[in-house]
Amino acid sequence: MDRIEFLLSAAKGRVLDIGFNPHYKKLHEGIAEKAGKKNVIGIDIVVEGFEPNIAKASAEKMPFRKECFDSIIAGEIIEHLKGPGAFVKECSRVLKKGGLLALSTPNKKSWVNRLFHSYEAPLHFSLFSLGELEALLEKNSFRVVSVKMFPYTAESSEGSQHKWFMPFRKAVHFLMPDSLRENMCIIAEKQ
Protein backbone atom coordinates (compact mmCIF):
# COMPACT_ATOMS: atom_id res chain seq x y z
CA MET A 1 0.00 0.00 0.00
CA ASP A 2 1.34 3.45 -0.88
CA ARG A 3 0.47 6.86 0.58
CA ILE A 4 -2.34 7.55 -1.89
CA GLU A 5 -3.96 4.14 -1.36
CA PHE A 6 -3.84 4.73 2.40
CA LEU A 7 -5.54 8.13 2.08
CA LEU A 8 -8.13 6.75 -0.35
CA SER A 9 -9.06 4.00 2.09
CA ALA A 10 -10.90 6.68 4.13
CA ALA A 11 -12.95 8.04 1.19
CA LYS A 12 -16.60 7.15 1.68
CA GLY A 13 -19.96 8.77 1.04
CA ARG A 14 -19.81 12.51 0.41
CA VAL A 15 -16.13 13.47 0.31
CA LEU A 16 -14.42 16.82 0.81
CA ASP A 17 -11.11 16.96 -1.06
CA ILE A 18 -9.09 19.73 0.61
CA GLY A 19 -6.23 21.19 -1.37
CA PHE A 20 -7.57 20.12 -4.73
CA ASN A 21 -4.87 20.85 -7.26
CA PRO A 22 -4.88 19.56 -10.83
CA HIS A 23 -1.13 18.82 -10.57
CA TYR A 24 -1.81 16.02 -8.05
CA LYS A 25 -4.14 14.11 -10.35
CA LYS A 26 -3.45 10.66 -8.96
CA LEU A 27 -4.94 11.50 -5.55
CA HIS A 28 -7.89 13.55 -6.80
CA GLU A 29 -8.81 11.19 -9.61
CA GLY A 30 -8.61 8.32 -7.11
CA ILE A 31 -11.05 10.07 -4.77
CA ALA A 32 -13.51 10.69 -7.62
CA GLU A 33 -13.17 7.10 -8.82
CA LYS A 34 -13.73 5.62 -5.35
CA ALA A 35 -16.55 7.90 -4.16
CA GLY A 36 -18.10 8.82 -7.50
CA LYS A 37 -17.40 12.20 -9.09
CA LYS A 38 -20.78 13.66 -8.05
CA ASN A 39 -20.03 12.85 -4.38
CA VAL A 40 -16.75 14.81 -4.25
CA ILE A 41 -16.36 18.52 -3.50
CA GLY A 42 -12.86 19.98 -3.87
CA ILE A 43 -11.54 23.21 -2.34
CA ASP A 44 -8.28 25.11 -2.73
CA ILE A 45 -7.15 28.70 -2.32
CA VAL A 46 -6.04 28.72 -5.96
CA VAL A 47 -8.65 27.69 -8.52
CA GLU A 48 -8.26 28.59 -12.18
CA GLY A 49 -11.29 28.64 -14.41
CA PHE A 50 -14.46 26.74 -13.64
CA GLU A 51 -14.72 23.09 -12.76
CA PRO A 52 -17.87 21.52 -11.37
CA ASN A 53 -17.68 20.67 -7.65
CA ILE A 54 -14.46 22.68 -7.19
CA ALA A 55 -14.52 25.90 -5.14
CA LYS A 56 -12.03 28.55 -4.16
CA ALA A 57 -12.00 28.44 -0.37
CA SER A 58 -9.73 28.39 2.66
CA ALA A 59 -9.20 25.18 4.62
CA GLU A 60 -9.21 27.30 7.79
CA LYS A 61 -12.70 28.75 7.14
CA MET A 62 -14.77 26.42 5.01
CA PRO A 63 -18.00 27.58 3.32
CA PHE A 64 -20.06 24.52 4.31
CA ARG A 65 -22.78 23.81 6.83
CA LYS A 66 -22.20 21.59 9.86
CA GLU A 67 -21.88 17.84 9.46
CA CYS A 68 -22.32 17.68 5.69
CA PHE A 69 -19.44 15.33 4.74
CA ASP A 70 -18.81 11.64 5.43
CA SER A 71 -15.06 11.90 4.84
CA ILE A 72 -12.31 14.44 4.26
CA ILE A 73 -9.05 13.85 2.40
CA ALA A 74 -6.25 16.38 2.97
CA GLY A 75 -3.00 15.22 1.40
CA GLU A 76 0.05 17.40 2.11
CA ILE A 77 -2.02 20.42 3.22
CA ILE A 78 -1.73 21.03 6.97
CA GLU A 79 1.95 22.02 6.79
CA HIS A 80 1.02 24.89 4.44
CA LEU A 81 -1.49 26.45 6.85
CA LYS A 82 -0.81 29.25 9.30
CA GLY A 83 -3.76 28.12 11.41
CA PRO A 84 -3.62 24.31 11.60
CA GLY A 85 -5.81 24.35 14.72
CA ALA A 86 -8.52 26.29 12.85
CA PHE A 87 -8.25 23.77 10.00
CA VAL A 88 -8.74 20.74 12.26
CA LYS A 89 -11.61 22.51 14.08
CA GLU A 90 -13.27 23.21 10.72
CA CYS A 91 -12.82 19.58 9.67
CA SER A 92 -14.58 18.54 12.87
CA ARG A 93 -17.38 21.01 12.21
CA VAL A 94 -18.16 19.92 8.63
CA LEU A 95 -17.64 16.18 9.19
CA LYS A 96 -20.49 13.96 10.34
CA LYS A 97 -20.11 12.02 13.59
CA GLY A 98 -18.23 8.82 12.76
CA GLY A 99 -16.81 10.44 9.62
CA LEU A 100 -13.16 10.01 8.67
CA LEU A 101 -10.41 12.57 8.21
CA ALA A 102 -7.38 11.31 6.27
CA LEU A 103 -4.34 13.53 6.12
CA SER A 104 -0.68 13.33 5.26
CA THR A 105 2.19 15.64 6.12
CA PRO A 106 5.98 15.58 6.53
CA ASN A 107 7.31 14.39 9.89
CA LYS A 108 9.32 17.25 11.38
CA LYS A 109 11.29 14.74 13.48
CA SER A 110 12.32 12.60 10.50
CA TRP A 111 16.00 11.83 10.10
CA VAL A 112 16.15 13.86 6.87
CA ASN A 113 14.64 16.95 8.46
CA ARG A 114 16.89 16.63 11.50
CA LEU A 115 19.97 16.51 9.23
CA PHE A 116 19.02 18.94 6.46
CA HIS A 117 16.03 20.94 7.82
CA SER A 118 14.55 20.32 4.38
CA TYR A 119 10.92 20.58 5.55
CA GLU A 120 11.55 24.00 7.05
CA ALA A 121 10.72 25.61 3.72
CA PRO A 122 9.14 29.03 3.11
CA LEU A 123 5.71 27.53 2.34
CA HIS A 124 5.74 25.17 5.34
CA PHE A 125 4.23 27.18 8.19
CA SER A 126 3.14 24.30 10.46
CA LEU A 127 5.32 21.24 10.91
CA PHE A 128 4.38 18.42 13.30
CA SER A 129 5.79 15.36 14.94
CA LEU A 130 3.45 12.38 15.11
CA GLY A 131 2.66 13.01 18.80
CA GLU A 132 1.89 16.69 18.19
CA LEU A 133 -0.45 15.90 15.30
CA GLU A 134 -2.26 13.19 17.24
CA ALA A 135 -2.73 15.60 20.18
CA LEU A 136 -4.16 18.29 17.87
CA LEU A 137 -6.65 15.83 16.41
CA GLU A 138 -7.70 14.47 19.81
CA LYS A 139 -8.19 18.02 21.15
CA ASN A 140 -10.70 18.60 18.33
CA SER A 141 -12.94 15.55 18.84
CA PHE A 142 -11.05 13.05 16.69
CA ARG A 143 -9.86 9.57 17.59
CA VAL A 144 -6.86 8.36 15.60
CA VAL A 145 -7.73 4.98 14.10
CA SER A 146 -4.75 4.36 11.81
CA VAL A 147 -1.23 5.71 11.34
CA LYS A 148 1.21 4.73 8.64
CA MET A 149 4.60 6.21 7.82
CA PHE A 150 5.69 6.38 4.19
CA PRO A 151 8.96 7.15 2.45
CA TYR A 152 9.59 10.36 0.59
CA THR A 153 8.23 10.27 -2.96
CA ALA A 154 8.36 12.77 -5.81
CA GLU A 155 4.54 12.81 -5.87
CA SER A 156 4.21 13.71 -2.19
CA SER A 157 7.00 16.27 -2.29
CA GLU A 158 6.62 18.29 -5.47
CA GLY A 159 9.10 21.15 -5.61
CA SER A 160 11.62 19.44 -3.35
CA GLN A 161 15.28 20.27 -3.77
CA HIS A 162 16.34 16.75 -2.73
CA LYS A 163 14.84 14.47 -5.41
CA TRP A 164 18.33 13.30 -6.40
CA PHE A 165 18.58 11.70 -2.95
CA MET A 166 15.31 9.74 -3.34
CA PRO A 167 16.61 6.17 -3.99
CA PHE A 168 18.77 6.29 -0.85
CA ARG A 169 15.96 7.82 1.21
CA LYS A 170 13.51 5.09 0.16
CA ALA A 171 15.98 2.35 1.06
CA VAL A 172 16.83 3.86 4.45
CA HIS A 173 13.15 4.48 5.27
CA PHE A 174 12.51 0.81 5.99
CA LEU A 175 15.47 0.63 8.39
CA MET A 176 14.25 3.57 10.50
CA PRO A 177 11.87 3.45 13.44
CA ASP A 178 8.52 5.14 12.74
CA SER A 179 9.53 8.24 14.70
CA LEU A 180 12.31 8.95 12.15
CA ARG A 181 10.38 8.18 8.97
CA GLU A 182 9.55 11.00 6.58
CA ASN A 183 5.85 11.14 5.72
CA MET A 184 3.03 10.69 8.25
CA CYS A 185 -0.42 9.57 7.18
CA ILE A 186 -3.25 9.50 9.69
CA ILE A 187 -6.87 8.47 9.55
CA ALA A 188 -8.97 9.83 12.41
CA GLU A 189 -12.64 9.37 13.22
CA LYS A 190 -14.84 12.21 14.44
CA GLN A 191 -16.28 11.35 17.85
PyRosetta script that sets phi, psi and omega in degrees:
from pyrosetta import init, pose_from_sequence

init()
pose = pose_from_sequence("MDRIEFLLSAAKGRVLDIGFNPHYKKLHEGIAEKAGKKNVIGIDIVVEGFEPNIAKASAEKMPFRKECFDSIIAGEIIEHLKGPGAFVKECSRVLKKGGLLALSTPNKKSWVNRLFHSYEAPLHFSLFSLGELEALLEKNSFRVVSVKMFPYTAESSEGSQHKWFMPFRKAVHFLMPDSLRENMCIIAEKQ")
pose.set_psi(1, 132.6)
pose.set_omega(1, 176.5)
pose.set_phi(2, -101.5)
pose.set_psi(2, -179.2)
pose.set_omega(2, -176.6)
pose.set_phi(3, -58.7)
pose.set_psi(3, -44.6)
pose.set_omega(3, -178.0)
pose.set_phi(4, -66.1)
pose.set_psi(4, -43.8)
pose.set_omega(4, 178.0)
pose.set_phi(5, -60.2)
pose.set_psi(5, -39.3)
pose.set_omega(5, 178.2)
pose.set_phi(6, -62.3)
pose.set_psi(6, -48.2)
pose.set_omega(6, 179.2)
pose.set_phi(7, -62.6)
pose.set_psi(7, -42.1)
pose.set_omega(7, -179.3)
pose.set_phi(8, -65.5)
pose.set_psi(8, -23.4)
pose.set_omega(8, -179.7)
pose.set_phi(9, -62.9)
pose.set_psi(9, -18.5)
pose.set_omega(9, 179.8)
pose.set_phi(10, -91.9)
pose.set_psi(10, -10.9)
pose.set_omega(10, -176.8)
pose.set_phi(11, -72.3)
pose.set_psi(11, 118.1)
pose.set_omega(11, 177.8)
pose.set_phi(12, -152.3)
pose.set_psi(12, 151.2)
pose.set_omega(12, 177.1)
pose.set_phi(13, 59.8)
pose.set_psi(13, -137.0)
pose.set_omega(13, 177.3)
pose.set_phi(14, -83.8)
pose.set_psi(14, 121.5)
pose.set_omega(14, -171.2)
pose.set_phi(15, -113.9)
pose.set_psi(15, 134.5)
pose.set_omega(15, 170.9)
pose.set_phi(16, -100.9)
pose.set_psi(16, 121.5)
pose.set_omega(16, 179.8)
pose.set_phi(17, -102.6)
pose.set_psi(17, 101.2)
pose.set_omega(17, -176.2)
pose.set_phi(18, -91.2)
pose.set_psi(18, 130.0)
pose.set_omega(18, -178.5)
pose.set_phi(19, 87.9)
pose.set_psi(19, 28.4)
pose.set_omega(19, 178.2)
pose.set_phi(20, -54.1)
pose.set_psi(20, 130.0)
pose.set_omega(20, 178.6)
pose.set_phi(21, -149.6)
pose.set_psi(21, 123.8)
pose.set_omega(21, -176.0)
pose.set_phi(22, -60.5)
pose.set_psi(22, -15.3)
pose.set_omega(22, 178.8)
pose.set_phi(23, -74.1)
pose.set_psi(23, -22.2)
pose.set_omega(23, 180.0)
pose.set_phi(24, -102.7)
pose.set_psi(24, 54.4)
pose.set_omega(24, -172.8)
pose.set_phi(25, -58.1)
pose.set_psi(25, -37.1)
pose.set_omega(25, -174.9)
pose.set_phi(26, -58.4)
pose.set_psi(26, -45.0)
pose.set_omega(26, 179.5)
pose.set_phi(27, -68.4)
pose.set_psi(27, -49.8)
pose.set_omega(27, -174.1)
pose.set_phi(28, -69.6)
pose.set_psi(28, -38.4)
pose.set_omega(28, 175.6)
pose.set_phi(29, -67.0)
pose.set_psi(29, -35.5)
pose.set_omega(29, 176.7)
pose.set_phi(30, -64.0)
pose.set_psi(30, -39.4)
pose.set_omega(30, 177.7)
pose.set_phi(31, -63.8)
pose.set_psi(31, -47.4)
pose.set_omega(31, -179.5)
pose.set_phi(32, -63.1)
pose.set_psi(32, -38.7)
pose.set_omega(32, 179.1)
pose.set_phi(33, -66.8)
pose.set_psi(33, -42.0)
pose.set_omega(33, -177.0)
pose.set_phi(34, -73.7)
pose.set_psi(34, -44.3)
pose.set_omega(34, -173.9)
pose.set_phi(35, -95.5)
pose.set_psi(35, -14.1)
pose.set_omega(35, -174.2)
pose.set_phi(36, 91.6)
pose.set_psi(36, 126.9)
pose.set_omega(36, -173.5)
pose.set_phi(37, -52.6)
pose.set_psi(37, -38.4)
pose.set_omega(37, -178.1)
pose.set_phi(38, -70.6)
pose.set_psi(38, -14.8)
pose.set_omega(38, -179.2)
pose.set_phi(39, -96.1)
pose.set_psi(39, 4.5)
pose.set_omega(39, -175.6)
pose.set_phi(40, -115.1)
pose.set_psi(40, 129.3)
pose.set_omega(40, 172.1)
pose.set_phi(41, -114.6)
pose.set_psi(41, 130.6)
pose.set_omega(41, 178.7)
pose.set_phi(42, -112.9)
pose.set_psi(42, 140.3)
pose.set_omega(42, 173.7)
pose.set_phi(43, -130.0)
pose.set_psi(43, 150.7)
pose.set_omega(43, 175.1)
pose.set_phi(44, -160.2)
pose.set_psi(44, 159.9)
pose.set_omega(44, 177.9)
pose.set_phi(45, -81.3)
pose.set_psi(45, -15.0)
pose.set_omega(45, 176.8)
pose.set_phi(46, -121.8)
pose.set_psi(46, 112.0)
pose.set_omega(46, 177.3)
pose.set_phi(47, -131.3)
pose.set_psi(47, 124.1)
pose.set_omega(47, 180.0)
pose.set_phi(48, -106.5)
pose.set_psi(48, 129.0)
pose.set_omega(48, 179.2)
pose.set_phi(49, 72.0)
pose.set_psi(49, -165.0)
pose.set_omega(49, -178.9)
pose.set_phi(50, -115.2)
pose.set_psi(50, 131.7)
pose.set_omega(50, 171.1)
pose.set_phi(51, -134.6)
pose.set_psi(51, 136.3)
pose.set_omega(51, 178.5)
pose.set_phi(52, -62.2)
pose.set_psi(52, 141.2)
pose.set_omega(52, 178.0)
pose.set_phi(53, 66.9)
pose.set_psi(53, 17.4)
pose.set_omega(53, 175.9)
pose.set_phi(54, -121.6)
pose.set_psi(54, 129.8)
pose.set_omega(54, -177.9)
pose.set_phi(55, -130.3)
pose.set_psi(55, 147.6)
pose.set_omega(55, 173.3)
pose.set_phi(56, -82.1)
pose.set_psi(56, 116.8)
pose.set_omega(56, -177.6)
pose.set_phi(57, -162.4)
pose.set_psi(57, 157.9)
pose.set_omega(57, 178.5)
pose.set_phi(58, -89.2)
pose.set_psi(58, 140.7)
pose.set_omega(58, 176.1)
pose.set_phi(59, -71.5)
pose.set_psi(59, -16.9)
pose.set_omega(59, -178.2)
pose.set_phi(60, -91.5)
pose.set_psi(60, -10.1)
pose.set_omega(60, 177.8)
pose.set_phi(61, -152.2)
pose.set_psi(61, 85.4)
pose.set_omega(61, -172.9)
pose.set_phi(62, -83.9)
pose.set_psi(62, 141.2)
pose.set_omega(62, -177.2)
pose.set_phi(63, -87.6)
pose.set_psi(63, 48.1)
pose.set_omega(63, -177.7)
pose.set_phi(64, -127.8)
pose.set_psi(64, 155.5)
pose.set_omega(64, 177.1)
pose.set_phi(65, -75.5)
pose.set_psi(65, 169.1)
pose.set_omega(65, -179.9)
pose.set_phi(66, -63.4)
pose.set_psi(66, 145.0)
pose.set_omega(66, 170.9)
pose.set_phi(67, 47.6)
pose.set_psi(67, 52.5)
pose.set_omega(67, -178.7)
pose.set_phi(68, -110.2)
pose.set_psi(68, -1.1)
pose.set_omega(68, 179.4)
pose.set_phi(69, -122.7)
pose.set_psi(69, 148.2)
pose.set_omega(69, 176.8)
pose.set_phi(70, -90.4)
pose.set_psi(70, -26.1)
pose.set_omega(70, 178.7)
pose.set_phi(71, -154.8)
pose.set_psi(71, 155.5)
pose.set_omega(71, 178.7)
pose.set_phi(72, -131.7)
pose.set_psi(72, 132.5)
pose.set_omega(72, 175.7)
pose.set_phi(73, -116.1)
pose.set_psi(73, 125.9)
pose.set_omega(73, -178.8)
pose.set_phi(74, -136.4)
pose.set_psi(74, 82.9)
pose.set_omega(74, -178.8)
pose.set_phi(75, -85.7)
pose.set_psi(75, 120.7)
pose.set_omega(75, 176.1)
pose.set_phi(76, 55.1)
pose.set_psi(76, 51.5)
pose.set_omega(76, -178.3)
pose.set_phi(77, -118.9)
pose.set_psi(77, -47.8)
pose.set_omega(77, -168.6)
pose.set_phi(78, -58.0)
pose.set_psi(78, -32.0)
pose.set_omega(78, -179.9)
pose.set_phi(79, -69.0)
pose.set_psi(79, -17.1)
pose.set_omega(79, -179.5)
pose.set_phi(80, -92.8)
pose.set_psi(80, 1.1)
pose.set_omega(80, -175.5)
pose.set_phi(81, -100.7)
pose.set_psi(81, 139.9)
pose.set_omega(81, 175.9)
pose.set_phi(82, -80.6)
pose.set_psi(82, -21.6)
pose.set_omega(82, 179.2)
pose.set_phi(83, -122.9)
pose.set_psi(83, 69.9)
pose.set_omega(83, -177.9)
pose.set_phi(84, -62.9)
pose.set_psi(84, -30.3)
pose.set_omega(84, 176.8)
pose.set_phi(85, -65.1)
pose.set_psi(85, -41.9)
pose.set_omega(85, 177.3)
pose.set_phi(86, -63.4)
pose.set_psi(86, -38.8)
pose.set_omega(86, 178.0)
pose.set_phi(87, -61.4)
pose.set_psi(87, -49.8)
pose.set_omega(87, -178.2)
pose.set_phi(88, -65.6)
pose.set_psi(88, -38.0)
pose.set_omega(88, 177.1)
pose.set_phi(89, -62.1)
pose.set_psi(89, -42.5)
pose.set_omega(89, 177.6)
pose.set_phi(90, -65.2)
pose.set_psi(90, -39.9)
pose.set_omega(90, 176.5)
pose.set_phi(91, -59.2)
pose.set_psi(91, -42.9)
pose.set_omega(91, 178.7)
pose.set_phi(92, -63.8)
pose.set_psi(92, -38.1)
pose.set_omega(92, -178.6)
pose.set_phi(93, -66.6)
pose.set_psi(93, -44.7)
pose.set_omega(93, -173.8)
pose.set_phi(94, -88.0)
pose.set_psi(94, -9.6)
pose.set_omega(94, -178.7)
pose.set_phi(95, -92.1)
pose.set_psi(95, 138.0)
pose.set_omega(95, 176.7)
pose.set_phi(96, -69.2)
pose.set_psi(96, 154.9)
pose.set_omega(96, 175.4)
pose.set_phi(97, -59.4)
pose.set_psi(97, 132.6)
pose.set_omega(97, -176.3)
pose.set_phi(98, 85.9)
pose.set_psi(98, -5.1)
pose.set_omega(98, 178.4)
pose.set_phi(99, -72.2)
pose.set_psi(99, 161.6)
pose.set_omega(99, -175.6)
pose.set_phi(100, -112.5)
pose.set_psi(100, 137.0)
pose.set_omega(100, 171.8)
pose.set_phi(101, -111.5)
pose.set_psi(101, 121.8)
pose.set_omega(101, 176.7)
pose.set_phi(102, -115.6)
pose.set_psi(102, 124.1)
pose.set_omega(102, 179.2)
pose.set_phi(103, -139.3)
pose.set_psi(103, 155.3)
pose.set_omega(103, 175.5)
pose.set_phi(104, -133.6)
pose.set_psi(104, 150.2)
pose.set_omega(104, -178.4)
pose.set_phi(105, -164.3)
pose.set_psi(105, 155.9)
pose.set_omega(105, 175.8)
pose.set_phi(106, -64.6)
pose.set_psi(106, 149.5)
pose.set_omega(106, 177.0)
pose.set_phi(107, -91.0)
pose.set_psi(107, 112.2)
pose.set_omega(107, -176.4)
pose.set_phi(108, -65.2)
pose.set_psi(108, -18.0)
pose.set_omega(108, 179.1)
pose.set_phi(109, -98.8)
pose.set_psi(109, 14.9)
pose.set_omega(109, 178.4)
pose.set_phi(110, -66.6)
pose.set_psi(110, 157.9)
pose.set_omega(110, -179.5)
pose.set_phi(111, -61.6)
pose.set_psi(111, -36.5)
pose.set_omega(111, -179.4)
pose.set_phi(112, -67.2)
pose.set_psi(112, -44.0)
pose.set_omega(112, -179.7)
pose.set_phi(113, -68.2)
pose.set_psi(113, -35.6)
pose.set_omega(113, 177.4)
pose.set_phi(114, -64.1)
pose.set_psi(114, -36.1)
pose.set_omega(114, -179.5)
pose.set_phi(115, -81.2)
pose.set_psi(115, -45.0)
pose.set_omega(115, -170.6)
pose.set_phi(116, -111.7)
pose.set_psi(116, -9.9)
pose.set_omega(116, -175.5)
pose.set_phi(117, 53.9)
pose.set_psi(117, 34.8)
pose.set_omega(117, -174.0)
pose.set_phi(118, -70.2)
pose.set_psi(118, -22.2)
pose.set_omega(118, 179.3)
pose.set_phi(119, -85.4)
pose.set_psi(119, -11.0)
pose.set_omega(119, -179.3)
pose.set_phi(120, -84.3)
pose.set_psi(120, 61.5)
pose.set_omega(120, -175.8)
pose.set_phi(121, -96.5)
pose.set_psi(121, 161.6)
pose.set_omega(121, -178.1)
pose.set_phi(122, -55.9)
pose.set_psi(122, -32.5)
pose.set_omega(122, -179.3)
pose.set_phi(123, -92.8)
pose.set_psi(123, 3.6)
pose.set_omega(123, 176.0)
pose.set_phi(124, -102.1)
pose.set_psi(124, 100.0)
pose.set_omega(124, -177.6)
pose.set_phi(125, -91.4)
pose.set_psi(125, -24.6)
pose.set_omega(125, -171.7)
pose.set_phi(126, -137.2)
pose.set_psi(126, 97.1)
pose.set_omega(126, 177.7)
pose.set_phi(127, -101.1)
pose.set_psi(127, 146.3)
pose.set_omega(127, -176.2)
pose.set_phi(128, -132.0)
pose.set_psi(128, 151.3)
pose.set_omega(128, 162.7)
pose.set_phi(129, -90.2)
pose.set_psi(129, 168.7)
pose.set_omega(129, 179.6)
pose.set_phi(130, -60.1)
pose.set_psi(130, -45.4)
pose.set_omega(130, -179.8)
pose.set_phi(131, -61.7)
pose.set_psi(131, -40.9)
pose.set_omega(131, 179.2)
pose.set_phi(132, -65.1)
pose.set_psi(132, -40.5)
pose.set_omega(132, -179.5)
pose.set_phi(133, -69.3)
pose.set_psi(133, -42.0)
pose.set_omega(133, 176.8)
pose.set_phi(134, -61.0)
pose.set_psi(134, -41.6)
pose.set_omega(134, 179.4)
pose.set_phi(135, -63.9)
pose.set_psi(135, -41.0)
pose.set_omega(135, 178.6)
pose.set_phi(136, -62.8)
pose.set_psi(136, -42.4)
pose.set_omega(136, 178.9)
pose.set_phi(137, -64.9)
pose.set_psi(137, -47.0)
pose.set_omega(137, -178.5)
pose.set_phi(138, -63.5)
pose.set_psi(138, -34.9)
pose.set_omega(138, 178.0)
pose.set_phi(139, -64.0)
pose.set_psi(139, -24.6)
pose.set_omega(139, -176.6)
pose.set_phi(140, -110.7)
pose.set_psi(140, 36.4)
pose.set_omega(140, 172.1)
pose.set_phi(141, 70.7)
pose.set_psi(141, 28.9)
pose.set_omega(141, 174.7)
pose.set_phi(142, -113.0)
pose.set_psi(142, 148.7)
pose.set_omega(142, 172.9)
pose.set_phi(143, -117.2)
pose.set_psi(143, 121.4)
pose.set_omega(143, -179.6)
pose.set_phi(144, -69.9)
pose.set_psi(144, 124.8)
pose.set_omega(144, -179.0)
pose.set_phi(145, -108.6)
pose.set_psi(145, -20.9)
pose.set_omega(145, -180.0)
pose.set_phi(146, -156.9)
pose.set_psi(146, 138.5)
pose.set_omega(146, 177.0)
pose.set_phi(147, -133.7)
pose.set_psi(147, 135.1)
pose.set_omega(147, 175.5)
pose.set_phi(148, -142.7)
pose.set_psi(148, 138.9)
pose.set_omega(148, 179.3)
pose.set_phi(149, -104.5)
pose.set_psi(149, 134.4)
pose.set_omega(149, -177.5)
pose.set_phi(150, -123.0)
pose.set_psi(150, 154.6)
pose.set_omega(150, 176.8)
pose.set_phi(151, -73.4)
pose.set_psi(151, 162.0)
pose.set_omega(151, 172.6)
pose.set_phi(152, -57.4)
pose.set_psi(152, 135.4)
pose.set_omega(152, 173.2)
pose.set_phi(153, -135.2)
pose.set_psi(153, 156.5)
pose.set_omega(153, 177.9)
pose.set_phi(154, -61.7)
pose.set_psi(154, -36.3)
pose.set_omega(154, -178.5)
pose.set_phi(155, -66.7)
pose.set_psi(155, -38.7)
pose.set_omega(155, -177.3)
pose.set_phi(156, -84.0)
pose.set_psi(156, -9.4)
pose.set_omega(156, -173.0)
pose.set_phi(157, -134.8)
pose.set_psi(157, 47.6)
pose.set_omega(157, -179.7)
pose.set_phi(158, -58.0)
pose.set_psi(158, 138.1)
pose.set_omega(158, 179.7)
pose.set_phi(159, 89.0)
pose.set_psi(159, -1.5)
pose.set_omega(159, -178.7)
pose.set_phi(160, -65.4)
pose.set_psi(160, 146.3)
pose.set_omega(160, 176.8)
pose.set_phi(161, -84.6)
pose.set_psi(161, -9.8)
pose.set_omega(161, -169.6)
pose.set_phi(162, -113.2)
pose.set_psi(162, 30.4)
pose.set_omega(162, -179.8)
pose.set_phi(163, -65.3)
pose.set_psi(163, -29.9)
pose.set_omega(163, 179.7)
pose.set_phi(164, -60.2)
pose.set_psi(164, -24.7)
pose.set_omega(164, -175.2)
pose.set_phi(165, -89.9)
pose.set_psi(165, -1.6)
pose.set_omega(165, -171.0)
pose.set_phi(166, -57.8)
pose.set_psi(166, -48.3)
pose.set_omega(166, -177.8)
pose.set_phi(167, -57.3)
pose.set_psi(167, -42.1)
pose.set_omega(167, 178.2)
pose.set_phi(168, -65.3)
pose.set_psi(168, -42.8)
pose.set_omega(168, -179.1)
pose.set_phi(169, -62.2)
pose.set_psi(169, -41.8)
pose.set_omega(169, 178.9)
pose.set_phi(170, -63.4)
pose.set_psi(170, -42.5)
pose.set_omega(170, -179.3)
pose.set_phi(171, -65.1)
pose.set_psi(171, -44.3)
pose.set_omega(171, -178.1)
pose.set_phi(172, -69.8)
pose.set_psi(172, -29.4)
pose.set_omega(172, -178.6)
pose.set_phi(173, -49.3)
pose.set_psi(173, -45.8)
pose.set_omega(173, -174.2)
pose.set_phi(174, -74.9)
pose.set_psi(174, -10.7)
pose.set_omega(174, 176.9)
pose.set_phi(175, -93.2)
pose.set_psi(175, -12.8)
pose.set_omega(175, -175.6)
pose.set_phi(176, -88.4)
pose.set_psi(176, 148.9)
pose.set_omega(176, 169.3)
pose.set_phi(177, -68.2)
pose.set_psi(177, 157.7)
pose.set_omega(177, -178.5)
pose.set_phi(178, -50.7)
pose.set_psi(178, -39.8)
pose.set_omega(178, -175.7)
pose.set_phi(179, -62.0)
pose.set_psi(179, -18.6)
pose.set_omega(179, -179.2)
pose.set_phi(180, -108.1)
pose.set_psi(180, 1.2)
pose.set_omega(180, -180.0)
pose.set_phi(181, -77.1)
pose.set_psi(181, 161.6)
pose.set_omega(181, -165.8)
pose.set_phi(182, -85.5)
pose.set_psi(182, -41.9)
pose.set_omega(182, -173.3)
pose.set_phi(183, -119.6)
pose.set_psi(183, 124.2)
pose.set_omega(183, -179.0)
pose.set_phi(184, -98.2)
pose.set_psi(184, 133.7)
pose.set_omega(184, 173.6)
pose.set_phi(185, -125.8)
pose.set_psi(185, 131.6)
pose.set_omega(185, -175.7)
pose.set_phi(186, -132.3)
pose.set_psi(186, 137.5)
pose.set_omega(186, 168.4)
pose.set_phi(187, -115.7)
pose.set_psi(187, 126.0)
pose.set_omega(187, -178.4)
pose.set_phi(188, -128.1)
pose.set_psi(188, 144.7)
pose.set_omega(188, -179.1)
pose.set_phi(189, -104.5)
pose.set_psi(189, 134.4)
pose.set_omega(189, 177.0)
pose.set_phi(190, -73.5)
pose.set_psi(190, 129.6)
pose.set_omega(190, -179.2)
pose.set_phi(191, -88.2)
pose.dump_pdb("model.pdb")
